[in-house]
Amino acid sequence: MNTLDRFITFKNNMLMKMKAILNYIVLLNVLLLFSCEDKIDLNLDSVEGKYVIVGDLHNADNAQTIRIHRAVDFSANSTNNPVLGADVLVKNQTTGREYKFVDAGNGDYNIARMTLNEGESYSLFVQTKDGNTFEANCTMPHYVTVDSIGLVRKKIFNDEYLYVSMGFLDPVNKENYYKYKLKVNDGDFKFSDVFSDKFNNGLEVEHEITNEDNDLKIGDTIKVLRQCIAKEVYTYWSNIKEQNPGSAAPANPISNISNGALGYFSVSSARYYDLELIEK
């Protein structure tokens, strides 16, 4: 290889590396949009300008929020690119009742009170000011009651880790999917884990959950949001869990929202659980 060829090869390699770096910065900006909520990993080569819609509705609260942003480029002055002036509607397809969400002016669309019923189906309709439309559907699963809550210690090499344990009887002959979010002390709720009953359908089950940093300790006050979720929502979060952090271009998690939007729409049955980690 002559000097010119080596130079061209070197230049091409550098351009590819720079592109990878810039794509990671785009990804980081998108993640920051939802730093206080569920984290969302996106395809590094295709996020810029995409609509990101997150509707995590559940019956543990009366008030509900749907967040709409657009993925921003690394060179933008702000990491926040809220979508304003959209029409956001959720319809209960079982009863026909419609719920209009109000634009809060920051990418959040809120409703102060919304009745959500187990076993009923809901549809999301979004129309943006520039004429883009998005739809999604979700049926709310029935809640599976927790029978016991405890604390589990696990030793990995020389380090000890704490997990919150929730025990329950999984319903027989029915697919069930579970999602957990944790709030530690005065922090924000953050995604913890998702589970399916693929290998323990109808059995006594114990879910062991911890925070994202795996640093729970005695004395912490924990608030757990346990959600029984639809299969498509489990698939979305399972895709995220399966991402290889070292991959140059991880695939987008499979969204249940139409028209190429990123994010997901979920209507789940849920309960809050408060506990303090103490020695017995």
N, C-alpha and C positions, 0 to 999 in steps of 0.2 A: 504494500500500500504506500503510495507516494505521500508527500507532505500535504498536498491539497486535499487528497482523499481523507487523510487523518483529520485535517481541520474540519472538513464538512461533517465527518462522523462525530467529532467532538461537539460541534455546534448543534447538531441534531439531538444528541444526548442531553445537552444542557437545556435545550428548548423543552424536551419531554419532561425533564426534572422540574423546570419552572412551571410547566403546565400543571403537574401533579401538586406542587406547592400551592399554586393559586386555587386549584380546585379544593384543596383542604381548607383554605381560608374561606371559600364560599360556603363549604359545609359548616364550618365553625360558626359563621354568622347566622345560618339558619337555626342551628342548635340553640344559640343564645336567645332566639325568639321565645323559646319554650323552656328556659332554664329553670323556671319555677314550677313547671308542670312535667308531663311525661316527655322524656327525651326521644327524639326522632332522628334516626340515621337515614341519610339520603344518598342516592347515586351521585358521585362526585362530578360526573360529566354532564349532568342534565338538570341540576336544581335551579340555576339562575332564572328568575322570572316566573317560576312555577307558583301556582296558588297552593298554599298550605292551609288546609281546613282541619280543625280538630274539634270534634263534638263528642265530649265524654259525658253523657247525661246519665244520671242514676237517681234512684228514689231515696237515697239517704239524705238528700237535700231537697228543699222546695225550689230554690233559685237555681237556674241553669245558665251556662255560658257556652257559646260557640265562638271559637277564635279563628280569624281569617287574616293571613298575611301573605306576602309574596317573598320568595327567596331573594336575597340581595347579593349583589356582586361584592367581591372583596374590597373594591375601591370606593364603595359607597361611604358617605360620611357617617351613616348610622347603621347599626346592625338591625334596626327595627323598621320594617316596611309594612305597616298595617294597611289593610284594605278597608276603605271607608265608603259609606253610602250604598252598601249592598242590601238587597232584600233577602232576608233570611226567615224561612218558615219551616216549622216542623208540623207534620200532620199525623194524627193518630188514625191509621188506616182501618183500625177495627171499629172505632166509634165515629170517625169522620171529623172530629174536633181538630181545629187548627190553632197553632200557637205562633204568634208573630214575635220575633226577637228584635230588640231595640238596639240600634247602633250607639255604642258608648263613646265613639270617637277615637278609639285607640286600637282598633282591630278586634275588640270584644263586642259580641252581640248577646245581650242579656234578656232574660225574662225573670220576673220576680217570683212567680209561682207557676209551677207546671206539674200537673198530675200525671204520674207514670204508673202504669199497671202491668204486673207480670202477665206474660202470655200474649200481650197485645203488640201489634206491629206499628212501626213508626217510619215515616219518610222525611228526609231532609231535602229542602229545595233552596238553592242559593242562586241569585242572579246579581252579578256585579254591575257597576256603572258602565263598564265598557262592553256589556252585552254577553259576557261569558255566563254559562249556566252549568250548575253542578247538582247532581242528585245522589242520594244514597238511601238504603233501606236497612232496617234492623228490627228484629223481634226480641222483645225483652224476656230473658229466661226467668224461670222461677228460682227463688233464693234457696240455697241449701244451708240449713242451720248448722252452726258450729256447736259441738258438744263439749269441747274442752279447750282451754288455752293455757299454755305453759312456756317454760324457758328451757332451751336445749343448749348444752355446752359441747363444742366439738374441738378437739385438738388436732391441728394440722401442722406436722413437723413439731416445732417447739412453741407454736403460737396457739392460743385458745381463742375461739370465736363464739359469740352468742347469737342464737337464733330464736325468734318467736315461733312457737309451735301451735298450730291450730288443728284439732282433731274433729272428724265428723264422719258420718255415714254417707257415702256417695250413693245417689239413687241408682237402682238397678235398671238395666236395659234402656239406658238413656245417656246420650252424650252430654257431658258437662264440662265447662271450661271456667277457669277461675283466674282472676287478676288481683294483684295486691299493690297498694301504694302505702308508703310509710312516712310519717312525720315524726322526727326525733327532736325532743325538747322544743325549742322555739323556731325550728327550721320550717321549711316548706314541705308539702307533700311531694314525694318523688316516686317514680315507678320502681317497684321491687322485683316482681316476678309474675309469670303466668304458668298455669298448669292445665293439663287435660286429664281425663280419667281413662285414657286409652288402655292402660295396663292395670287399672284397679277399679274398673266399673263395678258398682254395687258392693264395694268392700269398705271396711273401716280405713280411713285415709288420714295421714298426718302431713300437713304442709309446713315446711320449715322455711321461714323467710327472714331476711335481714335487709339492712339499708345498702345503698349502692357502694359505700366505702367499706362495708363489712367491719365496722368499728363500734358496734353496740357495746355498751359497758354497763356494769351495775350502777344503778342510780339514774339511768336515763328514763325519761318519760316518753312513752311511745303511743302514738295514735295510728291505728291501722284502718285503712279503707279496704274492705274485702268485697269484691265484685264478682257476681256470676254473669259471665259475658257470653255473647254469641260466638259461634265458631269462626266467623270471618274476622272478628276482632282478635280472637286468640291467634289466628293465622298471621295477622299483621304483627303482633308483638312477638310471636315465635320467630318470624323472619328476622326481627331485630336481634333477638337473642342469638340466633345462629350466625350472624355476621362475623366474619373473620376480621378482627381489628387490623391485621397486617395486610389485608387485601388492598390492591391498588384501586379497585373500582367495585366496591360492594354494591349489590343490587338493591333497588328500592324495595322496601317492604310492600307487600301486596295490599293496596288500598281498596276499600269498598265504595269509594266515591268516584263518580263518573267523570268523563272528559279530561282525564289525565291529572286530576288534582292529587296532591300528596296529602298524607294524613289519614284520618279515619272518622267514621261516625258510629258511635256506640250508644245503646240504651240498655243499661244493666240494672239488675236488682242488687242492692248493696247494703252494707251495715258498717258502722264505725265501732271500733273496739279501743278502749283506753286501758293502758296498763303501765305499771312502773316495774322496771327490772330490779328486783331485790333479792338478797340472799335468803335462803330458807334454813 
